[in-house]
């Protein structure tokens, strides 16, 4: 499972590093294999930290997240952002 965690200063100030650590720790405790990929901002600072999970249908975003949301993220029970579903991610398709 690939999980994208932002690395920009706004996300870091709002706990992105701690969330990345919590994802690794929780996944390890569950015996899950995850790859945490740190990346820059998507420009939606009001949703930071905006965490994305790679699925068979593309990346699904969850924000604004905190450490308490990590178990639900790994369970797949977090609600995805409906308004992002209709976006075409041209930059990442090229």
PyMOL Python script that loads the backbone (N, CA, C, O; Angstrom):
from pymol import cmd

cmd.read_pdbstr("""\
ATOM      1  N   UNK A   1       0.851  -1.166   0.000  1.00  0.00           N
ATOM      2  CA  UNK A   1       0.000   0.000   0.000  1.00  0.00           C
ATOM      3  C   UNK A   1       0.902   1.235   0.000  1.00  0.00           C
ATOM      4  O   UNK A   1       1.816   1.340   0.818  1.00  0.00           O
ATOM      5  N   UNK A   2       0.645   2.161  -0.912  1.00  0.00           N
ATOM      6  CA  UNK A   2       1.393   3.416  -0.967  1.00  0.00           C
ATOM      7  C   UNK A   2       0.545   4.522  -0.362  1.00  0.00           C
ATOM      8  O   UNK A   2      -0.616   4.710  -0.727  1.00  0.00           O
ATOM      9  N   UNK A   3       1.151   5.253   0.578  1.00  0.00           N
ATOM     10  CA  UNK A   3       0.472   6.364   1.237  1.00  0.00           C
ATOM     11  C   UNK A   3       1.342   7.596   1.067  1.00  0.00           C
ATOM     12  O   UNK A   3       2.528   7.585   1.398  1.00  0.00           O
ATOM     13  N   UNK A   4       0.745   8.651   0.551  1.00  0.00           N
ATOM     14  CA  UNK A   4       1.455   9.891   0.269  1.00  0.00           C
ATOM     15  C   UNK A   4       1.194  10.894   1.391  1.00  0.00           C
ATOM     16  O   UNK A   4       0.047  11.222   1.695  1.00  0.00           O
ATOM     17  N   UNK A   5       2.274  11.371   1.998  1.00  0.00           N
ATOM     18  CA  UNK A   5       2.200  12.324   3.102  1.00  0.00           C
ATOM     19  C   UNK A   5       2.971  13.571   2.699  1.00  0.00           C
ATOM     20  O   UNK A   5       4.137  13.471   2.315  1.00  0.00           O
ATOM     21  N   UNK A   6       2.349  14.748   2.777  1.00  0.00           N
ATOM     22  CA  UNK A   6       3.032  15.964   2.332  1.00  0.00           C
ATOM     23  C   UNK A   6       4.242  16.303   3.193  1.00  0.00           C
ATOM     24  O   UNK A   6       4.312  15.961   4.373  1.00  0.00           O
ATOM     25  N   UNK A   7       5.185  16.982   2.565  1.00  0.00           N
ATOM     26  CA  UNK A   7       6.439  17.339   3.210  1.00  0.00           C
ATOM     27  C   UNK A   7       6.656  18.855   3.228  1.00  0.00           C
ATOM     28  O   UNK A   7       7.708  19.321   3.663  1.00  0.00           O
ATOM     29  N   UNK A   8       5.676  19.621   2.762  1.00  0.00           N
ATOM     30  CA  UNK A   8       5.831  21.075   2.733  1.00  0.00           C
ATOM     31  C   UNK A   8       5.721  21.647   4.140  1.00  0.00           C
ATOM     32  O   UNK A   8       5.266  20.966   5.059  1.00  0.00           O
ATOM     33  N   UNK A   9       6.135  22.887   4.305  1.00  0.00           N
ATOM     34  CA  UNK A   9       6.213  23.484   5.637  1.00  0.00           C
ATOM     35  C   UNK A   9       4.852  23.613   6.315  1.00  0.00           C
ATOM     36  O   UNK A   9       4.761  23.437   7.530  1.00  0.00           O
ATOM     37  N   UNK A  10       3.798  23.914   5.568  1.00  0.00           N
ATOM     38  CA  UNK A  10       2.463  24.027   6.174  1.00  0.00           C
ATOM     39  C   UNK A  10       2.014  22.685   6.735  1.00  0.00           C
ATOM     40  O   UNK A  10       1.513  22.618   7.858  1.00  0.00           O
ATOM     41  N   UNK A  11       2.188  21.626   5.969  1.00  0.00           N
ATOM     42  CA  UNK A  11       1.782  20.291   6.423  1.00  0.00           C
ATOM     43  C   UNK A  11       2.631  19.851   7.612  1.00  0.00           C
ATOM     44  O   UNK A  11       2.116  19.261   8.562  1.00  0.00           O
ATOM     45  N   UNK A  12       3.919  20.136   7.561  1.00  0.00           N
ATOM     46  CA  UNK A  12       4.799  19.776   8.678  1.00  0.00           C
ATOM     47  C   UNK A  12       4.392  20.515   9.951  1.00  0.00           C
ATOM     48  O   UNK A  12       4.409  19.940  11.040  1.00  0.00           O
ATOM     49  N   UNK A  13       4.027  21.783   9.813  1.00  0.00           N
ATOM     50  CA  UNK A  13       3.605  22.571  10.968  1.00  0.00           C
ATOM     51  C   UNK A  13       2.318  22.025  11.573  1.00  0.00           C
ATOM     52  O   UNK A  13       2.057  22.209  12.762  1.00  0.00           O
ATOM     53  N   UNK A  14       1.517  21.353  10.753  1.00  0.00           N
ATOM     54  CA  UNK A  14       0.242  20.801  11.216  1.00  0.00           C
ATOM     55  C   UNK A  14       0.328  19.318  11.558  1.00  0.00           C
ATOM     56  O   UNK A  14      -0.699  18.672  11.771  1.00  0.00           O
ATOM     57  N   UNK A  15       1.546  18.770  11.615  1.00  0.00           N
ATOM     58  CA  UNK A  15       1.714  17.415  12.118  1.00  0.00           C
ATOM     59  C   UNK A  15       1.951  16.322  11.099  1.00  0.00           C
ATOM     60  O   UNK A  15       1.788  15.146  11.424  1.00  0.00           O
ATOM     61  N   UNK A  16       2.328  16.661   9.885  1.00  0.00           N
ATOM     62  CA  UNK A  16       2.529  15.640   8.849  1.00  0.00           C
ATOM     63  C   UNK A  16       3.622  14.640   9.218  1.00  0.00           C
ATOM     64  O   UNK A  16       3.485  13.448   8.941  1.00  0.00           O
ATOM     65  N   UNK A  17       4.701  15.108   9.836  1.00  0.00           N
ATOM     66  CA  UNK A  17       5.775  14.191  10.217  1.00  0.00           C
ATOM     67  C   UNK A  17       5.284  13.169  11.246  1.00  0.00           C
ATOM     68  O   UNK A  17       5.595  11.982  11.156  1.00  0.00           O
ATOM     69  N   UNK A  18       4.524  13.647  12.209  1.00  0.00           N
ATOM     70  CA  UNK A  18       3.985  12.758  13.243  1.00  0.00           C
ATOM     71  C   UNK A  18       2.972  11.772  12.660  1.00  0.00           C
ATOM     72  O   UNK A  18       2.892  10.625  13.101  1.00  0.00           O
ATOM     73  N   UNK A  19       2.212  12.212  11.687  1.00  0.00           N
ATOM     74  CA  UNK A  19       1.256  11.315  11.022  1.00  0.00           C
ATOM     75  C   UNK A  19       2.006  10.246  10.232  1.00  0.00           C
ATOM     76  O   UNK A  19       1.630   9.075  10.267  1.00  0.00           O
ATOM     77  N   UNK A  20       3.056  10.636   9.525  1.00  0.00           N
ATOM     78  CA  UNK A  20       3.859   9.661   8.775  1.00  0.00           C
ATOM     79  C   UNK A  20       4.425   8.610   9.720  1.00  0.00           C
ATOM     80  O   UNK A  20       4.392   7.417   9.419  1.00  0.00           O
ATOM     81  N   UNK A  21       4.946   9.052  10.864  1.00  0.00           N
ATOM     82  CA  UNK A  21       5.488   8.117  11.855  1.00  0.00           C
ATOM     83  C   UNK A  21       4.392   7.204  12.406  1.00  0.00           C
ATOM     84  O   UNK A  21       4.610   6.010  12.610  1.00  0.00           O
ATOM     85  N   UNK A  22       3.206   7.783  12.643  1.00  0.00           N
ATOM     86  CA  UNK A  22       2.083   6.997  13.170  1.00  0.00           C
ATOM     87  C   UNK A  22       1.607   5.956  12.160  1.00  0.00           C
ATOM     88  O   UNK A  22       1.217   4.853  12.543  1.00  0.00           O
ATOM     89  N   UNK A  23       1.635   6.300  10.883  1.00  0.00           N
ATOM     90  CA  UNK A  23       1.235   5.347   9.839  1.00  0.00           C
ATOM     91  C   UNK A  23       2.186   4.159   9.840  1.00  0.00           C
ATOM     92  O   UNK A  23       1.749   3.009   9.802  1.00  0.00           O
ATOM     93  N   UNK A  24       3.483   4.434   9.883  1.00  0.00           N
ATOM     94  CA  UNK A  24       4.483   3.358   9.884  1.00  0.00           C
ATOM     95  C   UNK A  24       4.322   2.490  11.130  1.00  0.00           C
ATOM     96  O   UNK A  24       4.353   1.262  11.042  1.00  0.00           O
ATOM     97  N   UNK A  25       4.150   3.124  12.285  1.00  0.00           N
ATOM     98  CA  UNK A  25       4.013   2.377  13.540  1.00  0.00           C
ATOM     99  C   UNK A  25       2.749   1.522  13.558  1.00  0.00           C
ATOM    100  O   UNK A  25       2.799   0.350  13.932  1.00  0.00           O
ATOM    101  N   UNK A  26       1.624   2.095  13.159  1.00  0.00           N
ATOM    102  CA  UNK A  26       0.349   1.363  13.171  1.00  0.00           C
ATOM    103  C   UNK A  26       0.366   0.230  12.155  1.00  0.00           C
ATOM    104  O   UNK A  26      -0.119  -0.866  12.435  1.00  0.00           O
ATOM    105  N   UNK A  27       0.921   0.491  10.981  1.00  0.00           N
ATOM    106  CA  UNK A  27       1.014  -0.560   9.964  1.00  0.00           C
ATOM    107  C   UNK A  27       1.897  -1.694  10.470  1.00  0.00           C
ATOM    108  O   UNK A  27       1.563  -2.865  10.294  1.00  0.00           O
ATOM    109  N   UNK A  28       3.021  -1.355  11.097  1.00  0.00           N
ATOM    110  CA  UNK A  28       3.913  -2.370  11.640  1.00  0.00           C
ATOM    111  C   UNK A  28       3.230  -3.206  12.708  1.00  0.00           C
ATOM    112  O   UNK A  28       3.403  -4.424  12.751  1.00  0.00           O
ATOM    113  N   UNK A  29       2.453  -2.556  13.573  1.00  0.00           N
ATOM    114  CA  UNK A  29       1.742  -3.266  14.626  1.00  0.00           C
ATOM    115  C   UNK A  29       0.700  -4.223  14.054  1.00  0.00           C
ATOM    116  O   UNK A  29       0.369  -5.231  14.677  1.00  0.00           O
ATOM    117  N   UNK A  30       0.191  -3.907  12.878  1.00  0.00           N
ATOM    118  CA  UNK A  30      -0.824  -4.739  12.225  1.00  0.00           C
ATOM    119  C   UNK A  30      -0.207  -5.770  11.281  1.00  0.00           C
ATOM    120  O   UNK A  30      -0.915  -6.620  10.740  1.00  0.00           O
ATOM    121  N   UNK A  31       1.088  -5.699  11.085  1.00  0.00           N
ATOM    122  CA  UNK A  31       1.735  -6.605  10.145  1.00  0.00           C
ATOM    123  C   UNK A  31       1.480  -6.224   8.693  1.00  0.00           C
ATOM    124  O   UNK A  31       1.594  -7.061   7.797  1.00  0.00           O
ATOM    125  N   UNK A  32       1.137  -4.963   8.464  1.00  0.00           N
ATOM    126  CA  UNK A  32       0.872  -4.472   7.109  1.00  0.00           C
ATOM    127  C   UNK A  32       2.145  -3.907   6.503  1.00  0.00           C
ATOM    128  O   UNK A  32       3.007  -3.389   7.213  1.00  0.00           O
ATOM    129  N   UNK A  33       2.253  -4.011   5.197  1.00  0.00           N
ATOM    130  CA  UNK A  33       3.358  -3.393   4.473  1.00  0.00           C
ATOM    131  C   UNK A  33       2.847  -2.109   3.840  1.00  0.00           C
ATOM    132  O   UNK A  33       1.929  -2.129   3.021  1.00  0.00           O
ATOM    133  N   UNK A  34       3.452  -0.991   4.230  1.00  0.00           N
ATOM    134  CA  UNK A  34       3.092   0.291   3.629  1.00  0.00           C
ATOM    135  C   UNK A  34       4.358   0.989   3.170  1.00  0.00           C
ATOM    136  O   UNK A  34       5.431   0.819   3.749  1.00  0.00           O
ATOM    137  N   UNK A  35       4.208   1.766   2.132  1.00  0.00           N
ATOM    138  CA  UNK A  35       5.290   2.619   1.651  1.00  0.00           C
ATOM    139  C   UNK A  35       4.816   4.053   1.807  1.00  0.00           C
ATOM    140  O   UNK A  35       3.882   4.479   1.127  1.00  0.00           O
ATOM    141  N   UNK A  36       5.451   4.795   2.693  1.00  0.00           N
ATOM    142  CA  UNK A  36       5.113   6.202   2.894  1.00  0.00           C
ATOM    143  C   UNK A  36       5.980   7.024   1.960  1.00  0.00           C
ATOM    144  O   UNK A  36       7.208   6.971   2.020  1.00  0.00           O
ATOM    145  N   UNK A  37       5.328   7.778   1.104  1.00  0.00           N
ATOM    146  CA  UNK A  37       6.020   8.603   0.121  1.00  0.00           C
ATOM    147  C   UNK A  37       5.778  10.058   0.501  1.00  0.00           C
ATOM    148  O   UNK A  37       4.636  10.510   0.588  1.00  0.00           O
ATOM    149  N   UNK A  38       6.859  10.777   0.723  1.00  0.00           N
ATOM    150  CA  UNK A  38       6.752  12.195   1.070  1.00  0.00           C
ATOM    151  C   UNK A  38       6.801  13.012  -0.222  1.00  0.00           C
ATOM    152  O   UNK A  38       7.606  12.733  -1.110  1.00  0.00           O
ATOM    153  N   UNK A  39       5.945  14.011  -0.316  1.00  0.00           N
ATOM    154  CA  UNK A  39       5.849  14.814  -1.534  1.00  0.00           C
ATOM    155  C   UNK A  39       5.528  16.259  -1.166  1.00  0.00           C
ATOM    156  O   UNK A  39       5.259  16.559  -0.003  1.00  0.00           O
ATOM    157  N   UNK A  40       5.554  17.140  -2.137  1.00  0.00           N
ATOM    158  CA  UNK A  40       5.250  18.551  -1.918  1.00  0.00           C
ATOM    159  C   UNK A  40       3.760  18.791  -1.814  1.00  0.00           C
ATOM    160  O   UNK A  40       2.965  17.851  -1.821  1.00  0.00           O
ATOM    161  N   UNK A  41       3.395  20.031  -1.719  1.00  0.00           N
ATOM    162  CA  UNK A  41       2.001  20.404  -1.538  1.00  0.00           C
ATOM    163  C   UNK A  41       1.192  20.277  -2.823  1.00  0.00           C
ATOM    164  O   UNK A  41       1.726  20.373  -3.928  1.00  0.00           O
ATOM    165  N   UNK A  42      -0.104  20.058  -2.650  1.00  0.00           N
ATOM    166  CA  UNK A  42      -1.035  20.099  -3.777  1.00  0.00           C
ATOM    167  C   UNK A  42      -1.676  21.478  -3.870  1.00  0.00           C
ATOM    168  O   UNK A  42      -2.468  21.744  -4.775  1.00  0.00           O
ATOM    169  N   UNK A  43      -1.330  22.352  -2.931  1.00  0.00           N
ATOM    170  CA  UNK A  43      -1.839  23.719  -2.942  1.00  0.00           C
ATOM    171  C   UNK A  43      -3.111  23.922  -2.141  1.00  0.00           C
ATOM    172  O   UNK A  43      -3.652  25.027  -2.110  1.00  0.00           O
ATOM    173  N   UNK A  44      -3.590  22.886  -1.502  1.00  0.00           N
ATOM    174  CA  UNK A  44      -4.810  23.000  -0.704  1.00  0.00           C
ATOM    175  C   UNK A  44      -4.428  23.086   0.769  1.00  0.00           C
ATOM    176  O   UNK A  44      -4.671  22.163   1.546  1.00  0.00           O
ATOM    177  N   UNK A  45      -3.827  24.210   1.134  1.00  0.00           N
ATOM    178  CA  UNK A  45      -3.262  24.373   2.462  1.00  0.00           C
ATOM    179  C   UNK A  45      -4.321  24.211   3.551  1.00  0.00           C
ATOM    180  O   UNK A  45      -4.008  23.728   4.640  1.00  0.00           O
ATOM    181  N   UNK A  46      -5.551  24.598   3.285  1.00  0.00           N
ATOM    182  CA  UNK A  46      -6.617  24.475   4.287  1.00  0.00           C
ATOM    183  C   UNK A  46      -6.933  23.016   4.624  1.00  0.00           C
ATOM    184  O   UNK A  46      -7.602  22.754   5.624  1.00  0.00           O
ATOM    185  N   UNK A  47      -6.467  22.064   3.814  1.00  0.00           N
ATOM    186  CA  UNK A  47      -6.711  20.641   4.056  1.00  0.00           C
ATOM    187  C   UNK A  47      -5.474  19.912   4.575  1.00  0.00           C
ATOM    188  O   UNK A  47      -5.488  18.687   4.700  1.00  0.00           O
ATOM    189  N   UNK A  48      -4.418  20.640   4.874  1.00  0.00           N
ATOM    190  CA  UNK A  48      -3.200  19.983   5.335  1.00  0.00           C
ATOM    191  C   UNK A  48      -3.365  19.483   6.761  1.00  0.00           C
ATOM    192  O   UNK A  48      -4.067  20.106   7.558  1.00  0.00           O
ATOM    193  N   UNK A  49      -2.740  18.390   7.086  1.00  0.00           N
ATOM    194  CA  UNK A  49      -2.056  17.502   6.168  1.00  0.00           C
ATOM    195  C   UNK A  49      -3.049  16.686   5.342  1.00  0.00           C
ATOM    196  O   UNK A  49      -3.921  16.005   5.881  1.00  0.00           O
ATOM    197  N   UNK A  50      -2.896  16.772   4.032  1.00  0.00           N
ATOM    198  CA  UNK A  50      -3.736  16.051   3.081  1.00  0.00           C
ATOM    199  C   UNK A  50      -3.019  14.758   2.711  1.00  0.00           C
ATOM    200  O   UNK A  50      -2.042  14.774   1.962  1.00  0.00           O
ATOM    201  N   UNK A  51      -3.500  13.656   3.233  1.00  0.00           N
ATOM    202  CA  UNK A  51      -2.890  12.348   3.026  1.00  0.00           C
ATOM    203  C   UNK A  51      -3.610  11.661   1.871  1.00  0.00           C
ATOM    204  O   UNK A  51      -4.837  11.715   1.778  1.00  0.00           O
ATOM    205  N   UNK A  52      -2.852  11.020   0.996  1.00  0.00           N
ATOM    206  CA  UNK A  52      -3.444  10.289  -0.126  1.00  0.00           C
ATOM    207  C   UNK A  52      -3.039   8.824  -0.061  1.00  0.00           C
ATOM    208  O   UNK A  52      -1.917   8.482   0.313  1.00  0.00           O
ATOM    209  N   UNK A  53      -3.984   7.969  -0.437  1.00  0.00           N
ATOM    210  CA  UNK A  53      -3.744   6.528  -0.487  1.00  0.00           C
ATOM    211  C   UNK A  53      -3.930   6.086  -1.929  1.00  0.00           C
ATOM    212  O   UNK A  53      -4.935   6.405  -2.566  1.00  0.00           O
ATOM    213  N   UNK A  54      -2.951   5.349  -2.435  1.00  0.00           N
ATOM    214  CA  UNK A  54      -3.057   4.824  -3.799  1.00  0.00           C
ATOM    215  C   UNK A  54      -3.980   3.612  -3.796  1.00  0.00           C
ATOM    216  O   UNK A  54      -3.781   2.663  -3.037  1.00  0.00           O
ATOM    217  N   UNK A  55      -4.988   3.659  -4.651  1.00  0.00           N
ATOM    218  CA  UNK A  55      -5.933   2.550  -4.790  1.00  0.00           C
ATOM    219  C   UNK A  55      -5.930   2.085  -6.243  1.00  0.00           C
ATOM    220  O   UNK A  55      -5.259   2.676  -7.089  1.00  0.00           O
ATOM    221  N   UNK A  56      -6.669   1.043  -6.520  1.00  0.00           N
ATOM    222  CA  UNK A  56      -6.756   0.570  -7.911  1.00  0.00           C
ATOM    223  C   UNK A  56      -7.464   1.583  -8.807  1.00  0.00           C
ATOM    224  O   UNK A  56      -7.367   1.499 -10.031  1.00  0.00           O
ATOM    225  N   UNK A  57      -8.178   2.540  -8.207  1.00  0.00           N
ATOM    226  CA  UNK A  57      -8.878   3.576  -8.969  1.00  0.00           C
ATOM    227  C   UNK A  57      -8.145   4.909  -8.955  1.00  0.00           C
ATOM    228  O   UNK A  57      -8.706   5.926  -9.363  1.00  0.00           O
ATOM    229  N   UNK A  58      -6.910   4.919  -8.494  1.00  0.00           N
ATOM    230  CA  UNK A  58      -6.139   6.151  -8.400  1.00  0.00           C
ATOM    231  C   UNK A  58      -5.939   6.548  -6.950  1.00  0.00           C
ATOM    232  O   UNK A  58      -6.286   5.800  -6.036  1.00  0.00           O
ATOM    233  N   UNK A  59      -5.375   7.735  -6.747  1.00  0.00           N
ATOM    234  CA  UNK A  59      -5.107   8.210  -5.397  1.00  0.00           C
ATOM    235  C   UNK A  59      -6.352   8.853  -4.803  1.00  0.00           C
ATOM    236  O   UNK A  59      -7.049   9.619  -5.468  1.00  0.00           O
ATOM    237  N   UNK A  60      -6.620   8.529  -3.538  1.00  0.00           N
ATOM    238  CA  UNK A  60      -7.766   9.069  -2.822  1.00  0.00           C
ATOM    239  C   UNK A  60      -7.230   9.927  -1.682  1.00  0.00           C
ATOM    240  O   UNK A  60      -6.379   9.483  -0.911  1.00  0.00           O
ATOM    241  N   UNK A  61      -7.739  11.174  -1.576  1.00  0.00           N
ATOM    242  CA  UNK A  61      -7.248  12.113  -0.584  1.00  0.00           C
ATOM    243  C   UNK A  61      -8.113  12.176   0.657  1.00  0.00           C
ATOM    244  O   UNK A  61      -9.336  12.048   0.598  1.00  0.00           O
ATOM    245  N   UNK A  62      -7.440  12.378   1.795  1.00  0.00           N
ATOM    246  CA  UNK A  62      -8.102  12.540   3.088  1.00  0.00           C
ATOM    247  C   UNK A  62      -7.463  13.715   3.803  1.00  0.00           C
ATOM    248  O   UNK A  62      -6.245  13.740   3.984  1.00  0.00           O
ATOM    249  N   UNK A  63      -8.255  14.676   4.206  1.00  0.00           N
ATOM    250  CA  UNK A  63      -7.693  15.819   4.909  1.00  0.00           C
ATOM    251  C   UNK A  63      -8.777  16.607   5.607  1.00  0.00           C
ATOM    252  O   UNK A  63      -9.946  16.455   5.253  1.00  0.00           O
ATOM    253  N   UNK A  64      -8.483  17.368   6.494  1.00  0.00           N
ATOM    254  CA  UNK A  64      -7.225  17.496   7.194  1.00  0.00           C
ATOM    255  C   UNK A  64      -7.134  16.369   8.229  1.00  0.00           C
ATOM    256  O   UNK A  64      -8.058  16.159   9.015  1.00  0.00           O
ATOM    257  N   UNK A  65      -6.024  15.661   8.216  1.00  0.00           N
ATOM    258  CA  UNK A  65      -5.870  14.492   9.081  1.00  0.00           C
ATOM    259  C   UNK A  65      -5.054  14.815  10.315  1.00  0.00           C
ATOM    260  O   UNK A  65      -4.295  15.785  10.348  1.00  0.00           O
ATOM    261  N   UNK A  66      -5.227  13.978  11.335  1.00  0.00           N
ATOM    262  CA  UNK A  66      -4.336  14.009  12.485  1.00  0.00           C
ATOM    263  C   UNK A  66      -4.013  12.569  12.870  1.00  0.00           C
ATOM    264  O   UNK A  66      -4.522  11.629  12.258  1.00  0.00           O
ATOM    265  N   UNK A  67      -3.182  12.400  13.868  1.00  0.00           N
ATOM    266  CA  UNK A  67      -2.724  11.058  14.248  1.00  0.00           C
ATOM    267  C   UNK A  67      -3.872  10.139  14.631  1.00  0.00           C
ATOM    268  O   UNK A  67      -3.798   8.933  14.393  1.00  0.00           O
ATOM    269  N   UNK A  68      -4.925  10.681  15.218  1.00  0.00           N
ATOM    270  CA  UNK A  68      -6.067   9.865  15.636  1.00  0.00           C
ATOM    271  C   UNK A  68      -6.781   9.229  14.449  1.00  0.00           C
ATOM    272  O   UNK A  68      -7.501   8.246  14.623  1.00  0.00           O
ATOM    273  N   UNK A  69      -6.597   9.771  13.245  1.00  0.00           N
ATOM    274  CA  UNK A  69      -7.249   9.244  12.041  1.00  0.00           C
ATOM    275  C   UNK A  69      -6.507   8.076  11.406  1.00  0.00           C
ATOM    276  O   UNK A  69      -7.046   7.416  10.517  1.00  0.00           O
ATOM    277  N   UNK A  70      -5.284   7.810  11.844  1.00  0.00           N
ATOM    278  CA  UNK A  70      -4.454   6.787  11.208  1.00  0.00           C
ATOM    279  C   UNK A  70      -5.095   5.400  11.233  1.00  0.00           C
ATOM    280  O   UNK A  70      -5.108   4.743  10.193  1.00  0.00           O
ATOM    281  N   UNK A  71      -5.628   4.916  12.357  1.00  0.00           N
ATOM    282  CA  UNK A  71      -6.258   3.584  12.319  1.00  0.00           C
ATOM    283  C   UNK A  71      -7.385   3.489  11.286  1.00  0.00           C
ATOM    284  O   UNK A  71      -7.487   2.492  10.571  1.00  0.00           O
ATOM    285  N   UNK A  72      -8.220   4.511  11.207  1.00  0.00           N
ATOM    286  CA  UNK A  72      -9.308   4.497  10.221  1.00  0.00           C
ATOM    287  C   UNK A  72      -8.767   4.553   8.794  1.00  0.00           C
ATOM    288  O   UNK A  72      -9.340   3.954   7.884  1.00  0.00           O
ATOM    289  N   UNK A  73      -7.659   5.276   8.601  1.00  0.00           N
ATOM    290  CA  UNK A  73      -7.029   5.323   7.278  1.00  0.00           C
ATOM    291  C   UNK A  73      -6.604   3.923   6.853  1.00  0.00           C
ATOM    292  O   UNK A  73      -6.865   3.506   5.725  1.00  0.00           O
ATOM    293  N   UNK A  74      -5.950   3.200   7.756  1.00  0.00           N
ATOM    294  CA  UNK A  74      -5.477   1.855   7.421  1.00  0.00           C
ATOM    295  C   UNK A  74      -6.618   0.845   7.355  1.00  0.00           C
ATOM    296  O   UNK A  74      -6.511  -0.166   6.661  1.00  0.00           O
ATOM    297  N   UNK A  75      -7.707   1.112   8.072  1.00  0.00           N
ATOM    298  CA  UNK A  75      -8.893   0.244   7.992  1.00  0.00           C
ATOM    299  C   UNK A  75      -9.670   0.470   6.707  1.00  0.00           C
ATOM    300  O   UNK A  75     -10.463  -0.377   6.295  1.00  0.00           O
ATOM    301  N   UNK A  76      -9.438   1.625   6.066  1.00  0.00           N
ATOM    302  CA  UNK A  76     -10.200   1.976   4.868  1.00  0.00           C
ATOM    303  C   UNK A  76     -11.567   2.533   5.195  1.00  0.00           C
ATOM    304  O   UNK A  76     -12.473   2.490   4.363  1.00  0.00           O
ATOM    305  N   UNK A  77     -11.727   3.060   6.414  1.00  0.00           N
ATOM    306  CA  UNK A  77     -13.044   3.552   6.827  1.00  0.00           C
ATOM    307  C   UNK A  77     -13.149   5.068   6.855  1.00  0.00           C
ATOM    308  O   UNK A  77     -14.196   5.605   7.216  1.00  0.00           O
ATOM    309  N   UNK A  78     -12.079   5.771   6.479  1.00  0.00           N
ATOM    310  CA  UNK A  78     -12.179   7.227   6.391  1.00  0.00           C
ATOM    311  C   UNK A  78     -12.999   7.591   5.172  1.00  0.00           C
ATOM    312  O   UNK A  78     -12.932   6.919   4.143  1.00  0.00           O
ATOM    313  N   UNK A  79     -13.761   8.640   5.288  1.00  0.00           N
ATOM    314  CA  UNK A  79     -14.555   9.098   4.156  1.00  0.00           C
ATOM    315  C   UNK A  79     -13.659   9.902   3.217  1.00  0.00           C
ATOM    316  O   UNK A  79     -12.934  10.793   3.660  1.00  0.00           O
ATOM    317  N   UNK A  80     -13.710   9.586   1.909  1.00  0.00           N
ATOM    318  CA  UNK A  80     -12.877  10.327   0.966  1.00  0.00           C
ATOM    319  C   UNK A  80     -13.536  11.661   0.624  1.00  0.00           C
ATOM    320  O   UNK A  80     -14.725  11.860   0.873  1.00  0.00           O
ATOM    321  N   UNK A  81     -12.756  12.565   0.056  1.00  0.00           N
ATOM    322  CA  UNK A  81     -13.220  13.899  -0.285  1.00  0.00           C
ATOM    323  C   UNK A  81     -13.979  13.852  -1.608  1.00  0.00           C
ATOM    324  O   UNK A  81     -13.374  13.725  -2.672  1.00  0.00           O
ATOM    325  N   UNK A  82     -15.305  13.955  -1.538  1.00  0.00           N
ATOM    326  CA  UNK A  82     -16.142  13.821  -2.730  1.00  0.00           C
ATOM    327  C   UNK A  82     -15.782  14.800  -3.840  1.00  0.00           C
ATOM    328  O   UNK A  82     -15.805  14.437  -5.016  1.00  0.00           O
ATOM    329  N   UNK A  83     -15.446  16.045  -3.478  1.00  0.00           N
ATOM    330  CA  UNK A  83     -15.184  17.039  -4.504  1.00  0.00           C
ATOM    331  C   UNK A  83     -13.898  16.762  -5.266  1.00  0.00           C
ATOM    332  O   UNK A  83     -13.690  17.317  -6.345  1.00  0.00           O
ATOM    333  N   UNK A  84     -13.020  15.903  -4.718  1.00  0.00           N
ATOM    334  CA  UNK A  84     -11.795  15.558  -5.442  1.00  0.00           C
ATOM    335  C   UNK A  84     -12.021  14.438  -6.453  1.00  0.00           C
ATOM    336  O   UNK A  84     -11.211  14.254  -7.362  1.00  0.00           O
ATOM    337  N   UNK A  85     -13.112  13.688  -6.304  1.00  0.00           N
ATOM    338  CA  UNK A  85     -13.365  12.542  -7.182  1.00  0.00           C
ATOM    339  C   UNK A  85     -13.489  12.950  -8.649  1.00  0.00           C
ATOM    340  O   UNK A  85     -13.084  12.204  -9.541  1.00  0.00           O
ATOM    341  N   UNK A  86     -14.045  14.126  -8.894  1.00  0.00           N
ATOM    342  CA  UNK A  86     -14.278  14.551 -10.269  1.00  0.00           C
ATOM    343  C   UNK A  86     -13.090  15.229 -10.927  1.00  0.00           C
ATOM    344  O   UNK A  86     -13.170  15.612 -12.094  1.00  0.00           O
ATOM    345  N   UNK A  87     -11.995  15.384 -10.205  1.00  0.00           N
ATOM    346  CA  UNK A  87     -10.837  16.066 -10.770  1.00  0.00           C
ATOM    347  C   UNK A  87     -10.039  15.145 -11.684  1.00  0.00           C
ATOM    348  O   UNK A  87      -9.908  13.947 -11.433  1.00  0.00           O
ATOM    349  N   UNK A  88      -9.516  15.730 -12.738  1.00  0.00           N
ATOM    350  CA  UNK A  88      -8.608  15.023 -13.619  1.00  0.00           C
ATOM    351  C   UNK A  88      -7.199  15.472 -13.268  1.00  0.00           C
ATOM    352  O   UNK A  88      -6.881  16.658 -13.364  1.00  0.00           O
ATOM    353  N   UNK A  89      -6.371  14.554 -12.871  1.00  0.00           N
ATOM    354  CA  UNK A  89      -5.039  14.887 -12.412  1.00  0.00           C
ATOM    355  C   UNK A  89      -4.055  14.823 -13.575  1.00  0.00           C
ATOM    356  O   UNK A  89      -3.280  13.872 -13.686  1.00  0.00           O
ATOM    357  N   UNK A  90      -4.085  15.815 -14.424  1.00  0.00           N
ATOM    358  CA  UNK A  90      -3.254  15.834 -15.614  1.00  0.00           C
ATOM    359  C   UNK A  90      -1.777  15.873 -15.287  1.00  0.00           C
ATOM    360  O   UNK A  90      -0.985  15.193 -15.939  1.00  0.00           O
ATOM    361  N   UNK A  91      -1.396  16.639 -14.307  1.00  0.00           N
ATOM    362  CA  UNK A  91       0.015  16.773 -13.976  1.00  0.00           C
ATOM    363  C   UNK A  91       0.626  15.428 -13.638  1.00  0.00           C
ATOM    364  O   UNK A  91       1.746  15.125 -14.048  1.00  0.00           O
ATOM    365  N   UNK A  92      -0.121  14.615 -12.881  1.00  0.00           N
ATOM    366  CA  UNK A  92       0.401  13.330 -12.449  1.00  0.00           C
ATOM    367  C   UNK A  92       0.225  12.228 -13.486  1.00  0.00           C
ATOM    368  O   UNK A  92       0.758  11.131 -13.317  1.00  0.00           O
ATOM    369  N   UNK A  93      -0.513  12.505 -14.556  1.00  0.00           N
ATOM    370  CA  UNK A  93      -0.678  11.508 -15.613  1.00  0.00           C
ATOM    371  C   UNK A  93       0.417  11.611 -16.661  1.00  0.00           C
ATOM    372  O   UNK A  93       0.610  10.687 -17.452  1.00  0.00           O
ATOM    373  N   UNK A  94       1.124  12.708 -16.672  1.00  0.00           N
ATOM    374  CA  UNK A  94       2.143  12.940 -17.708  1.00  0.00           C
ATOM    375  C   UNK A  94       3.486  12.419 -17.297  1.00  0.00           C
ATOM    376  O   UNK A  94       4.450  12.534 -18.053  1.00  0.00           O
TER     377      UNK A  94
END
""", "prot")
cmd.dss("prot")
cmd.show_as("cartoon", "prot")
cmd.util.cbc("prot")
cmd.orient("prot")
